[in-house]
Amino acid sequence: MTDHASKPRPDPNSLFPLADHMRPDHISEVYGQEHLTGPGKILSDMAARGQLSSTILWGPPGTGKTTLSRILAKSLNTPSMEFSATVSRIAEIRAVMQEANATRDRCHRPLVVFVDEIHHFNKHMQDAFLSFVEKGDIVLLGTTTENPAFKLNRALISRMQIFELRPLGDSHLETILDRALTGIRETGIAVADLSAEAAALLIRFAAGDARRLLNGLEMILRLGRDAGTPIQAEEVALLLQKKVKGYDRSGDDRYQLISAFHKSVRNSDVDASLYWLHRMLAGGEDPLFILRRMIRITAEDIGLADPQALRICLDAREAYDFIGSPEGEIFLTMATIYLASAPKSNSLYATEKRMQQVADRYGNEPVPLHLINPSHFLAARKGAGRDYLYAHDFATRTTPMQTMPAGVPDKGFYSSGEFGFEKTIHERIQFWREQKMAMERAADKKEQQKED
């Protein structure tokens, strides 16, 4: 009788880290970004054609930025390099640039450079890429969780395409969860099912983040539970050691809560404003997302009734950026209390809307000749600057000179409110109007005397 060696039992640890093993290899397997990766969409077309310009992928963690960058880089079938901005230094960037020159000489093609978390590079390090991107010596692929408008140099982002990735919806997370469990079982490893409630809890815990979902699943699978006994929600909650808040960053919840926050501040309800703020923070919302809305509120709903509101919010953003979470979140609380308790005015908002209409209606009116500088002989010959009145030559620091084009009859674009500093603004505007009217009356009287 011959003894046959038993087949080795698959080791579950060989699949960990699960998030890395489950990373898609093809753009069609990337879930939740159909606006970019669906049939006929821009990233799918780029991958299919093997043509790509320098690109920034911007979005929350776990939405597929790194995966998409690697898929796009592979689709070009050209030499590529990958490094992380969190650990790289300027010397490594210079080495990349040297390699780019060598690749151009050797292959007559640009080097694909993938930089993960590119917002961690300072201005000097970002500037090092500029000339190479501009000349086409490299195709720069960058990923960032931060708004490029705040974190990247304008000169660099003006040379790159920016695509925004969205948090994954529950249906996408369900698909990824099912795909992960199926993939594990196909390796011969028996794993327990999750009850419907346990799966729902894990998806809520993920909050739109596929990596967080798979990391949570990995923690559950490391328990080594009997495959015949489903894992229950209570076990998942205990294992995650985190109360899962009812907040979905994938769409409706995010924009409903930020809208509720905005309207509570507008309504000067400090308690409600604080409640919605901390609902979002507890749900894992990006504090910078909230701060951006706060900065908008300072103009839209407070304006010149309290100009200090803008300074408070900008300082809160800088302080949070310096300290980070969770300690820095107290500055959002500070700014929220200030905004909610500040005097309110929508005068700036109304003025902005009106001026857009005015600019469209009278957008072709010429600059009055007396306001044009006689900077060259042609302008001087036409009479540019003639009859210009210098306000500081007058005791009241204003003149009766007309500075509005003659073809614009509208007046009173800004109507100040009655609260806070806007009362002072109103008084200032009224003062200048009265001074001009008095000077115009005096000029008319003098002209009449000449005629008499």
C-alpha positions as a Markdown table, in Angstrom:
| # | Residue | x | y | z |
|---|---|---|---|---|
| 1 | Met | 0.0 | 0.0 | 0.0 |
| 2 | Thr | 1.3 | 3.4 | -1.0 |
| 3 | Asp | 0.9 | 6.4 | 1.2 |
| 4 | His | -0.2 | 9.5 | -0.7 |
| 5 | Ala | 0.8 | 12.8 | 0.7 |
| 6 | Ser | -2.3 | 14.9 | 1.6 |
| 7 | Lys | -2.8 | 18.1 | -0.4 |
| 8 | Pro | -1.5 | 21.1 | 1.5 |
| 9 | Arg | -4.3 | 23.2 | 3.0 |
| 10 | Pro | -4.3 | 26.7 | 1.6 |
| 11 | Asp | -3.0 | 29.3 | 4.0 |
| 12 | Pro | -5.5 | 32.3 | 4.4 |
| 13 | Asn | -2.5 | 34.5 | 5.3 |
| 14 | Ser | -1.3 | 34.2 | 1.8 |
| 15 | Leu | -4.2 | 36.5 | 0.7 |
| 16 | Phe | -3.3 | 39.3 | 3.1 |
| 17 | Pro | -3.1 | 42.2 | 2.7 |
| 18 | Leu | -6.5 | 41.6 | 1.1 |
| 19 | Ala | -6.9 | 45.1 | -0.4 |
| 20 | Asp | -3.7 | 44.6 | -2.4 |
| 21 | His | -4.6 | 41.1 | -3.6 |
| 22 | Met | -8.0 | 42.4 | -4.7 |
| 23 | Arg | -6.7 | 45.3 | -6.7 |
| 24 | Pro | -8.2 | 45.2 | -10.2 |
| 25 | Asp | -5.9 | 44.7 | -13.3 |
| 26 | His | -8.3 | 46.1 | -15.9 |
| 27 | Ile | -10.2 | 49.4 | -16.0 |
| 28 | Ser | -13.5 | 47.6 | -16.4 |
| 29 | Glu | -13.0 | 46.0 | -12.9 |
| 30 | Val | -12.8 | 49.4 | -11.2 |
| 31 | Tyr | -16.1 | 50.1 | -9.5 |
| 32 | Gly | -17.8 | 53.4 | -8.6 |
| 33 | Gln | -16.1 | 55.6 | -11.2 |
| 34 | Glu | -18.3 | 54.9 | -14.2 |
| 35 | His | -18.4 | 58.6 | -15.1 |
| 36 | Leu | -14.7 | 58.2 | -16.0 |
| 37 | Thr | -14.2 | 54.4 | -16.6 |
| 38 | Gly | -17.5 | 53.4 | -18.2 |
| 39 | Pro | -17.7 | 52.5 | -21.9 |
| 40 | Gly | -16.8 | 55.5 | -24.0 |
| 41 | Lys | -15.8 | 57.6 | -21.0 |
| 42 | Ile | -12.5 | 59.5 | -21.0 |
| 43 | Leu | -10.2 | 57.2 | -18.9 |
| 44 | Ser | -11.5 | 54.1 | -20.7 |
| 45 | Asp | -10.7 | 55.8 | -24.0 |
| 46 | Met | -7.2 | 56.8 | -22.9 |
| 47 | Ala | -6.5 | 53.2 | -21.7 |
| 48 | Ala | -7.9 | 51.7 | -25.0 |
| 49 | Arg | -5.9 | 54.1 | -27.2 |
| 50 | Gly | -2.7 | 53.9 | -25.1 |
| 51 | Gln | -2.6 | 57.7 | -25.1 |
| 52 | Leu | -2.5 | 59.7 | -21.9 |
| 53 | Ser | -1.6 | 63.3 | -21.0 |
| 54 | Ser | -0.3 | 64.3 | -17.6 |
| 55 | Thr | -3.2 | 63.7 | -15.1 |
| 56 | Ile | -4.2 | 64.3 | -11.5 |
| 57 | Leu | -6.7 | 61.8 | -10.0 |
| 58 | Trp | -8.4 | 63.5 | -7.0 |
| 59 | Gly | -10.8 | 61.9 | -4.6 |
| 60 | Pro | -11.3 | 60.4 | -1.1 |
| 61 | Pro | -9.3 | 57.4 | 0.1 |
| 62 | Gly | -10.2 | 54.0 | -1.3 |
| 63 | Thr | -11.9 | 55.2 | -4.5 |
| 64 | Gly | -9.4 | 53.7 | -6.9 |
| 65 | Lys | -6.9 | 56.5 | -7.6 |
| 66 | Thr | -3.7 | 54.3 | -7.3 |
| 67 | Thr | -5.3 | 51.4 | -9.1 |
| 68 | Leu | -6.4 | 53.6 | -12.0 |
| 69 | Ser | -3.0 | 55.2 | -12.3 |
| 70 | Arg | -1.3 | 51.9 | -12.5 |
| 71 | Ile | -3.7 | 50.6 | -15.1 |
| 72 | Leu | -3.3 | 53.8 | -17.2 |
| 73 | Ala | 0.5 | 53.6 | -16.9 |
| 74 | Lys | 0.5 | 50.0 | -18.0 |
| 75 | Ser | -1.8 | 50.8 | -21.0 |
| 76 | Leu | 0.9 | 53.1 | -22.5 |
| 77 | Asn | 3.3 | 50.2 | -22.9 |
| 78 | Thr | 6.2 | 52.5 | -22.1 |
| 79 | Pro | 8.8 | 52.7 | -19.3 |
| 80 | Ser | 7.4 | 53.9 | -16.0 |
| 81 | Met | 8.5 | 54.7 | -12.5 |
| 82 | Glu | 6.4 | 54.9 | -9.3 |
| 83 | Phe | 7.1 | 56.5 | -6.0 |
| 84 | Ser | 5.3 | 58.0 | -3.1 |
| 85 | Ala | 5.4 | 61.7 | -2.3 |
| 86 | Thr | 5.2 | 60.9 | 1.4 |
| 87 | Val | 8.7 | 59.5 | 1.5 |
| 88 | Ser | 10.5 | 60.8 | -1.6 |
| 89 | Arg | 12.9 | 63.7 | -1.6 |
| 90 | Ile | 14.2 | 66.2 | -4.2 |
| 91 | Ala | 17.2 | 64.0 | -4.9 |
| 92 | Glu | 14.9 | 61.2 | -6.1 |
| 93 | Ile | 13.0 | 63.6 | -8.3 |
| 94 | Arg | 16.2 | 64.7 | -10.0 |
| 95 | Ala | 17.0 | 61.0 | -10.6 |
| 96 | Val | 13.6 | 60.6 | -12.2 |
| 97 | Met | 14.3 | 63.5 | -14.5 |
| 98 | Gln | 17.6 | 62.0 | -15.5 |
| 99 | Glu | 15.8 | 58.8 | -16.3 |
| 100 | Ala | 13.3 | 60.7 | -18.3 |
| 101 | Asn | 16.0 | 62.2 | -20.5 |
| 102 | Ala | 17.5 | 58.7 | -20.9 |
| 103 | Thr | 14.2 | 57.2 | -21.8 |
| 104 | Arg | 13.5 | 59.9 | -24.4 |
| 105 | Asp | 16.9 | 59.3 | -26.0 |
| 106 | Arg | 16.5 | 55.5 | -25.9 |
| 107 | Cys | 12.9 | 54.9 | -26.7 |
| 108 | His | 11.8 | 58.3 | -28.2 |
| 109 | Arg | 8.9 | 58.1 | -25.8 |
| 110 | Pro | 8.1 | 59.9 | -22.6 |
| 111 | Leu | 8.7 | 58.3 | -19.2 |
| 112 | Val | 5.5 | 57.6 | -17.2 |
| 113 | Val | 6.0 | 58.9 | -13.7 |
| 114 | Phe | 3.4 | 57.9 | -11.1 |
| 115 | Val | 3.4 | 59.9 | -7.9 |
| 116 | Asp | 1.1 | 58.8 | -5.1 |
| 117 | Glu | -0.2 | 61.5 | -2.7 |
| 118 | Ile | 1.5 | 64.2 | -4.8 |
| 119 | His | 0.1 | 66.9 | -2.5 |
| 120 | His | 2.8 | 66.0 | 0.0 |
| 121 | Phe | 5.4 | 67.6 | -2.3 |
| 122 | Asn | 6.2 | 71.2 | -1.4 |
| 123 | Lys | 6.3 | 74.0 | -4.0 |
| 124 | His | 9.9 | 73.6 | -4.8 |
| 125 | Met | 9.5 | 69.8 | -5.4 |
| 126 | Gln | 6.4 | 70.3 | -7.5 |
| 127 | Asp | 8.3 | 73.0 | -9.6 |
| 128 | Ala | 10.9 | 70.4 | -10.5 |
| 129 | Phe | 8.4 | 68.6 | -12.7 |
| 130 | Leu | 7.2 | 71.7 | -14.6 |
| 131 | Ser | 9.6 | 71.9 | -17.5 |
| 132 | Phe | 9.6 | 68.1 | -18.0 |
| 133 | Val | 5.8 | 68.0 | -18.1 |
| 134 | Glu | 5.6 | 71.0 | -20.4 |
| 135 | Lys | 8.1 | 69.6 | -22.9 |
| 136 | Gly | 6.4 | 66.2 | -22.8 |
| 137 | Asp | 9.5 | 64.4 | -21.5 |
| 138 | Ile | 7.3 | 62.7 | -18.8 |
| 139 | Val | 3.7 | 61.8 | -18.5 |
| 140 | Leu | 3.0 | 62.7 | -14.8 |
| 141 | Leu | 0.3 | 60.7 | -13.1 |
| 142 | Gly | -0.5 | 62.1 | -9.6 |
| 143 | Thr | -3.0 | 61.1 | -7.0 |
| 144 | Thr | -4.3 | 63.2 | -4.2 |
| 145 | Thr | -7.0 | 63.2 | -1.5 |
| 146 | Glu | -6.7 | 67.0 | -1.3 |
| 147 | Asn | -8.3 | 69.6 | -3.5 |
| 148 | Pro | -5.6 | 70.4 | -6.2 |
| 149 | Ala | -6.7 | 74.0 | -6.2 |
| 150 | Phe | -5.4 | 74.3 | -2.6 |
| 151 | Lys | -2.5 | 71.9 | -2.6 |
| 152 | Leu | -0.8 | 72.0 | -6.0 |
| 153 | Asn | 1.0 | 74.8 | -7.8 |
| 154 | Arg | -1.2 | 76.6 | -10.3 |
| 155 | Ala | 1.6 | 76.4 | -12.9 |
| 156 | Leu | 1.6 | 72.6 | -12.6 |
| 157 | Ile | -2.1 | 72.0 | -12.6 |
| 158 | Ser | -2.5 | 74.2 | -15.6 |
| 159 | Arg | -0.5 | 71.7 | -17.5 |
| 160 | Met | -2.4 | 68.7 | -16.3 |
| 161 | Gln | -5.9 | 67.2 | -16.6 |
| 162 | Ile | -7.8 | 66.8 | -13.3 |
| 163 | Phe | -10.3 | 64.0 | -12.8 |
| 164 | Glu | -12.4 | 63.8 | -9.6 |
| 165 | Leu | -13.2 | 60.4 | -8.2 |
| 166 | Arg | -16.3 | 59.9 | -6.2 |
| 167 | Pro | -16.8 | 57.9 | -2.9 |
| 168 | Leu | -18.2 | 54.5 | -3.7 |
| 169 | Gly | -21.9 | 53.8 | -3.2 |
| 170 | Asp | -23.2 | 51.0 | -1.2 |
| 171 | Ser | -24.0 | 48.9 | -4.3 |
| 172 | His | -20.3 | 49.2 | -5.4 |
| 173 | Leu | -19.1 | 48.1 | -2.0 |
| 174 | Glu | -21.5 | 45.2 | -2.0 |
| 175 | Thr | -20.1 | 44.1 | -5.3 |
| 176 | Ile | -16.5 | 44.4 | -4.0 |
| 177 | Leu | -17.4 | 42.5 | -0.9 |
| 178 | Asp | -19.0 | 39.6 | -2.9 |
| 179 | Arg | -16.1 | 39.6 | -5.3 |
| 180 | Ala | -13.6 | 39.4 | -2.5 |
| 181 | Leu | -15.4 | 36.5 | -0.8 |
| 182 | Thr | -15.8 | 34.6 | -4.1 |
| 183 | Gly | -12.2 | 35.2 | -5.0 |
| 184 | Ile | -11.0 | 33.8 | -1.6 |
| 185 | Arg | -13.2 | 30.7 | -2.0 |
| 186 | Glu | -11.9 | 30.1 | -5.5 |
| 187 | Thr | -8.4 | 29.6 | -4.0 |
| 188 | Gly | -9.7 | 26.7 | -1.9 |
| 189 | Ile | -9.9 | 28.6 | 1.4 |
| 190 | Ala | -13.2 | 28.1 | 3.2 |
| 191 | Val | -14.5 | 31.2 | 4.9 |
| 192 | Ala | -17.6 | 31.9 | 6.8 |
| 193 | Asp | -20.5 | 33.9 | 5.3 |
| 194 | Leu | -21.5 | 37.3 | 6.7 |
| 195 | Ser | -25.0 | 37.7 | 7.7 |
| 196 | Ala | -27.0 | 40.4 | 5.8 |
| 197 | Glu | -26.8 | 42.6 | 8.9 |
| 198 | Ala | -23.0 | 42.0 | 9.3 |
| 199 | Ala | -22.4 | 42.9 | 5.7 |
| 200 | Ala | -24.5 | 46.0 | 5.9 |
| 201 | Leu | -22.6 | 47.1 | 9.0 |
| 202 | Leu | -19.2 | 46.5 | 7.3 |
| 203 | Ile | -20.4 | 48.6 | 4.3 |
| 204 | Arg | -21.5 | 51.4 | 6.6 |
| 205 | Phe | -18.1 | 51.2 | 8.3 |
| 206 | Ala | -16.4 | 51.6 | 5.0 |
| 207 | Ala | -18.2 | 54.9 | 4.2 |
| 208 | Gly | -17.5 | 54.8 | 0.5 |
| 209 | Asp | -13.9 | 53.6 | 0.9 |
| 210 | Ala | -13.1 | 50.2 | -0.7 |
| 211 | Arg | -9.8 | 49.8 | 1.1 |
| 212 | Arg | -11.4 | 50.4 | 4.4 |
| 213 | Leu | -14.0 | 47.7 | 3.5 |
| 214 | Leu | -11.4 | 45.1 | 2.5 |
| 215 | Asn | -9.3 | 45.9 | 5.6 |
| 216 | Gly | -12.4 | 45.4 | 7.7 |
| 217 | Leu | -13.1 | 42.1 | 6.0 |
| 218 | Glu | -9.5 | 41.0 | 6.5 |
| 219 | Met | -9.8 | 41.7 | 10.3 |
| 220 | Ile | -13.0 | 39.5 | 10.3 |
| 221 | Leu | -11.4 | 36.7 | 8.3 |
| 222 | Arg | -8.3 | 36.6 | 10.6 |
| 223 | Leu | -10.7 | 35.3 | 13.2 |
| 224 | Gly | -10.6 | 31.9 | 11.4 |
| 225 | Arg | -14.3 | 31.2 | 12.0 |
| 226 | Asp | -15.8 | 27.9 | 11.0 |
| 227 | Ala | -17.1 | 28.3 | 7.5 |
| 228 | Gly | -20.5 | 26.8 | 8.4 |
| 229 | Thr | -21.4 | 29.5 | 10.9 |
| 230 | Pro | -22.3 | 32.9 | 9.5 |
| 231 | Ile | -20.7 | 35.9 | 11.2 |
| 232 | Gln | -23.2 | 38.2 | 12.9 |
| 233 | Ala | -23.4 | 42.0 | 13.1 |
| 234 | Glu | -22.6 | 42.0 | 16.9 |
| 235 | Glu | -19.3 | 40.2 | 16.2 |
| 236 | Val | -18.4 | 42.7 | 13.5 |
| 237 | Ala | -19.2 | 45.7 | 15.6 |
| 238 | Leu | -17.1 | 44.4 | 18.5 |
| 239 | Leu | -14.2 | 43.6 | 16.2 |
| 240 | Leu | -14.2 | 46.9 | 14.5 |
| 241 | Gln | -14.3 | 48.6 | 17.9 |
| 242 | Lys | -16.0 | 51.6 | 16.3 |
| 243 | Lys | -19.6 | 52.7 | 16.5 |
| 244 | Val | -20.6 | 53.0 | 12.8 |
| 245 | Lys | -22.4 | 56.3 | 12.3 |
| 246 | Gly | -25.3 | 56.7 | 9.9 |
| 247 | Tyr | -23.5 | 58.8 | 7.4 |
| 248 | Asp | -23.0 | 58.0 | 3.7 |
| 249 | Arg | -20.3 | 60.0 | 2.0 |
| 250 | Ser | -21.2 | 58.6 | -1.3 |
| 251 | Gly | -23.9 | 61.1 | -2.2 |
| 252 | Asp | -27.2 | 62.1 | -0.6 |
| 253 | Asp | -26.1 | 62.1 | 3.0 |
| 254 | Arg | -23.0 | 64.2 | 2.4 |
| 255 | Tyr | -24.8 | 66.9 | 0.5 |
| 256 | Gln | -28.0 | 66.8 | 2.7 |
| 257 | Leu | -25.9 | 67.2 | 5.9 |
| 258 | Ile | -23.7 | 70.0 | 4.5 |
| 259 | Ser | -26.9 | 71.7 | 3.3 |
| 260 | Ala | -28.5 | 71.4 | 6.7 |
| 261 | Phe | -25.3 | 72.8 | 8.2 |
| 262 | His | -25.3 | 75.8 | 5.8 |
| 263 | Lys | -29.0 | 76.6 | 6.4 |
| 264 | Ser | -28.6 | 76.3 | 10.2 |
| 265 | Val | -25.7 | 78.8 | 10.1 |
| 266 | Arg | -27.7 | 81.1 | 7.8 |
| 267 | Asn | -30.6 | 80.9 | 10.3 |
| 268 | Ser | -28.2 | 81.9 | 13.2 |
| 269 | Asp | -28.9 | 78.6 | 15.1 |
| 270 | Val | -25.7 | 77.9 | 16.9 |
| 271 | Asp | -26.9 | 74.6 | 18.4 |
| 272 | Ala | -28.1 | 73.2 | 15.1 |
| 273 | Ser | -25.0 | 74.3 | 13.3 |
| 274 | Leu | -22.8 | 72.5 | 15.9 |
| 275 | Tyr | -25.0 | 69.4 | 15.7 |
| 276 | Trp | -24.7 | 69.1 | 11.9 |
| 277 | Leu | -20.9 | 69.9 | 12.0 |
| 278 | His | -20.2 | 67.1 | 14.4 |
| 279 | Arg | -22.5 | 64.7 | 12.7 |
| 280 | Met | -20.3 | 65.1 | 9.6 |
| 281 | Leu | -17.1 | 64.9 | 11.5 |
| 282 | Ala | -18.2 | 61.8 | 13.4 |
| 283 | Gly | -19.1 | 60.2 | 10.1 |
| 284 | Gly | -15.6 | 60.7 | 8.7 |
| 285 | Glu | -16.2 | 63.7 | 6.6 |
| 286 | Asp | -13.1 | 65.6 | 5.3 |
| 287 | Pro | -12.9 | 68.7 | 7.5 |
| 288 | Leu | -11.5 | 70.6 | 4.5 |
| 289 | Phe | -14.8 | 69.9 | 2.7 |
| 290 | Ile | -16.7 | 71.6 | 5.5 |
| 291 | Leu | -14.2 | 74.5 | 5.7 |
| 292 | Arg | -14.7 | 75.2 | 2.0 |
| 293 | Arg | -18.4 | 75.6 | 2.6 |
| 294 | Met | -17.7 | 77.8 | 5.6 |
| 295 | Ile | -15.6 | 80.2 | 3.6 |
| 296 | Arg | -18.4 | 80.4 | 1.0 |
| 297 | Ile | -20.9 | 81.2 | 3.8 |
| 298 | Thr | -18.8 | 84.2 | 4.9 |
| 299 | Ala | -19.6 | 85.9 | 1.6 |
| 300 | Glu | -23.0 | 84.5 | 0.7 |
| 301 | Asp | -24.7 | 84.9 | 4.1 |
| 302 | Ile | -22.6 | 87.3 | 6.2 |
| 303 | Gly | -20.7 | 89.4 | 3.8 |
| 304 | Leu | -19.8 | 92.9 | 4.9 |
| 305 | Ala | -22.1 | 92.7 | 7.9 |
| 306 | Asp | -19.1 | 91.1 | 9.6 |
| 307 | Pro | -15.9 | 91.1 | 7.3 |
| 308 | Gln | -14.0 | 89.4 | 10.2 |
| 309 | Ala | -15.9 | 86.2 | 9.5 |
| 310 | Leu | -13.8 | 85.4 | 6.4 |
| 311 | Arg | -10.6 | 85.9 | 8.4 |
| 312 | Ile | -11.9 | 83.6 | 11.2 |
| 313 | Cys | -12.5 | 80.8 | 8.6 |
| 314 | Leu | -9.2 | 81.2 | 6.8 |
| 315 | Asp | -7.4 | 81.1 | 10.1 |
| 316 | Ala | -9.4 | 78.0 | 11.1 |
| 317 | Arg | -8.4 | 76.3 | 7.8 |
| 318 | Glu | -4.7 | 77.2 | 8.4 |
| 319 | Ala | -4.8 | 76.0 | 12.0 |
| 320 | Tyr | -6.5 | 72.7 | 11.0 |
| 321 | Asp | -4.0 | 72.2 | 8.2 |
| 322 | Phe | -1.2 | 72.7 | 10.7 |
| 323 | Ile | -2.5 | 70.5 | 13.5 |
| 324 | Gly | -4.6 | 67.9 | 11.6 |
| 325 | Ser | -7.3 | 65.6 | 13.0 |
| 326 | Pro | -8.6 | 65.1 | 15.6 |
| 327 | Glu | -7.0 | 68.0 | 17.6 |
| 328 | Gly | -7.5 | 70.5 | 14.8 |
| 329 | Glu | -11.2 | 69.9 | 14.5 |
| 330 | Ile | -11.8 | 72.3 | 17.5 |
| 331 | Phe | -11.0 | 75.2 | 15.1 |
| 332 | Leu | -14.1 | 74.1 | 13.0 |
| 333 | Thr | -16.2 | 74.3 | 16.1 |
| 334 | Met | -14.8 | 77.8 | 16.8 |
| 335 | Ala | -15.5 | 79.0 | 13.3 |
| 336 | Thr | -19.0 | 77.5 | 13.3 |
| 337 | Ile | -20.0 | 79.3 | 16.5 |
| 338 | Tyr | -18.6 | 82.6 | 15.1 |
| 339 | Leu | -20.5 | 82.2 | 11.8 |
| 340 | Ala | -23.8 | 81.2 | 13.3 |
| 341 | Ser | -23.7 | 84.1 | 15.8 |
| 342 | Ala | -22.6 | 86.7 | 13.3 |
| 343 | Pro | -25.0 | 89.3 | 11.8 |
| 344 | Lys | -26.4 | 88.1 | 8.5 |
| 345 | Ser | -26.5 | 89.8 | 5.1 |
| 346 | Asn | -27.0 | 88.4 | 1.5 |
| 347 | Ser | -26.2 | 91.7 | -0.1 |
| 348 | Leu | -22.9 | 90.5 | -1.6 |
| 349 | Tyr | -24.6 | 87.4 | -3.0 |
| 350 | Ala | -27.4 | 89.5 | -4.5 |
| 351 | Thr | -24.9 | 92.0 | -5.9 |
| 352 | Glu | -22.8 | 89.3 | -7.5 |
| 353 | Lys | -25.9 | 87.9 | -9.3 |
| 354 | Arg | -26.9 | 91.4 | -10.5 |
| 355 | Met | -23.4 | 92.3 | -11.7 |
| 356 | Gln | -23.3 | 89.1 | -13.8 |
| 357 | Gln | -26.4 | 90.4 | -15.6 |
| 358 | Val | -25.0 | 93.9 | -15.9 |
| 359 | Ala | -21.7 | 92.7 | -17.3 |
| 360 | Asp | -23.5 | 90.6 | -19.9 |
| 361 | Arg | -25.8 | 93.5 | -20.9 |
| 362 | Tyr | -23.2 | 96.3 | -21.1 |
| 363 | Gly | -20.1 | 94.2 | -21.7 |
| 364 | Asn | -19.0 | 96.2 | -24.8 |
| 365 | Glu | -19.1 | 99.7 | -23.4 |
| 366 | Pro | -15.8 | 101.6 | -24.0 |
| 367 | Val | -13.7 | 103.1 | -21.2 |
| 368 | Pro | -14.4 | 106.8 | -20.9 |
| 369 | Leu | -11.5 | 108.7 | -22.6 |
| 370 | His | -10.7 | 110.8 | -19.5 |
| 371 | Leu | -10.0 | 107.5 | -17.6 |
| 372 | Ile | -7.5 | 106.2 | -20.1 |
| 373 | Asn | -3.8 | 106.8 | -19.3 |
| 374 | Pro | -2.0 | 108.7 | -22.1 |
| 375 | Ser | 0.7 | 106.1 | -22.1 |
| 376 | His | 1.6 | 106.6 | -25.8 |
| 377 | Phe | 1.3 | 109.4 | -28.4 |
| 378 | Leu | -1.7 | 107.8 | -30.1 |
| 379 | Ala | -3.7 | 107.8 | -26.9 |
| 380 | Ala | -2.6 | 111.3 | -26.0 |
| 381 | Arg | -3.6 | 112.5 | -29.5 |
| 382 | Lys | -7.1 | 111.1 | -28.9 |
| 383 | Gly | -7.3 | 113.1 | -25.7 |
| 384 | Ala | -6.7 | 110.2 | -23.3 |
| 385 | Gly | -6.5 | 111.5 | -19.7 |
| 386 | Arg | -7.7 | 115.0 | -20.6 |
| 387 | Asp | -10.2 | 116.3 | -18.1 |
| 388 | Tyr | -9.2 | 113.6 | -15.5 |
| 389 | Leu | -9.8 | 114.8 | -12.0 |
| 390 | Tyr | -7.4 | 113.5 | -9.3 |
| 391 | Ala | -9.6 | 112.8 | -6.2 |
| 392 | His | -6.8 | 113.6 | -3.7 |
| 393 | Asp | -6.6 | 117.2 | -5.1 |
| 394 | Phe | -10.0 | 117.8 | -3.6 |
| 395 | Ala | -10.8 | 118.4 | 0.0 |
| 396 | Thr | -13.5 | 115.8 | 0.1 |
| 397 | Arg | -11.3 | 113.2 | -1.7 |
| 398 | Thr | -13.9 | 112.8 | -4.4 |
| 399 | Thr | -14.9 | 114.6 | -7.6 |
| 400 | Pro | -18.0 | 115.1 | -9.8 |
| 401 | Met | -16.2 | 113.3 | -12.6 |
| 402 | Gln | -18.2 | 110.5 | -14.2 |
| 403 | Thr | -16.4 | 107.1 | -14.0 |
| 404 | Met | -19.2 | 104.9 | -15.3 |
| 405 | Pro | -19.5 | 104.5 | -19.1 |
| 406 | Ala | -22.2 | 106.8 | -20.5 |
| 407 | Gly | -24.0 | 103.8 | -22.0 |
| 408 | Val | -24.7 | 102.2 | -18.6 |
| 409 | Pro | -27.7 | 103.9 | -17.1 |
| 410 | Asp | -28.1 | 101.4 | -14.1 |
| 411 | Lys | -27.1 | 102.5 | -10.7 |
| 412 | Gly | -27.2 | 101.3 | -7.1 |
| 413 | Phe | -25.8 | 97.8 | -7.7 |
| 414 | Tyr | -25.0 | 97.2 | -4.1 |
| 415 | Ser | -27.8 | 97.6 | -1.6 |
| 416 | Ser | -26.3 | 97.2 | 1.9 |
| 417 | Gly | -28.1 | 95.5 | 4.8 |
| 418 | Glu | -29.1 | 96.9 | 8.1 |
| 419 | Phe | -27.0 | 94.8 | 10.5 |
| 420 | Gly | -23.5 | 94.8 | 11.8 |
| 421 | Phe | -20.8 | 96.5 | 9.8 |
| 422 | Glu | -23.0 | 97.0 | 6.8 |
| 423 | Lys | -24.6 | 99.9 | 8.6 |
| 424 | Thr | -21.2 | 101.6 | 8.5 |
| 425 | Ile | -20.8 | 100.6 | 4.8 |
| 426 | His | -24.2 | 102.2 | 4.1 |
| 427 | Glu | -23.2 | 105.4 | 5.8 |
| 428 | Arg | -20.0 | 105.5 | 3.9 |
| 429 | Ile | -21.7 | 105.0 | 0.5 |
| 430 | Gln | -24.3 | 107.6 | 1.4 |
| 431 | Phe | -21.6 | 110.1 | 2.4 |
| 432 | Trp | -19.8 | 109.8 | -1.0 |
| 433 | Arg | -23.1 | 110.1 | -2.8 |
| 434 | Glu | -24.0 | 113.3 | -1.0 |
| 435 | Gln | -20.5 | 114.7 | -1.6 |
| 436 | Lys | -20.8 | 114.0 | -5.3 |
| 437 | Met | -24.3 | 115.4 | -5.5 |
| 438 | Ala | -23.2 | 118.6 | -3.8 |
| 439 | Met | -20.3 | 119.0 | -6.1 |
| 440 | Glu | -22.5 | 118.4 | -9.2 |
| 441 | Arg | -25.0 | 121.0 | -7.9 |
| 442 | Ala | -22.2 | 123.5 | -7.3 |
| 443 | Ala | -20.9 | 122.8 | -10.9 |
| 444 | Asp | -24.4 | 123.3 | -12.4 |
| 445 | Lys | -24.8 | 126.5 | -10.5 |
| 446 | Lys | -21.5 | 127.8 | -11.7 |
| 447 | Glu | -22.4 | 126.9 | -15.3 |
| 448 | Gln | -25.7 | 128.7 | -14.9 |
| 449 | Gln | -24.0 | 131.8 | -13.6 |
| 450 | Lys | -21.8 | 131.8 | -16.7 |
| 451 | Glu | -24.8 | 131.6 | -19.0 |
| 452 | Asp | -26.5 | 134.4 | -17.2 |
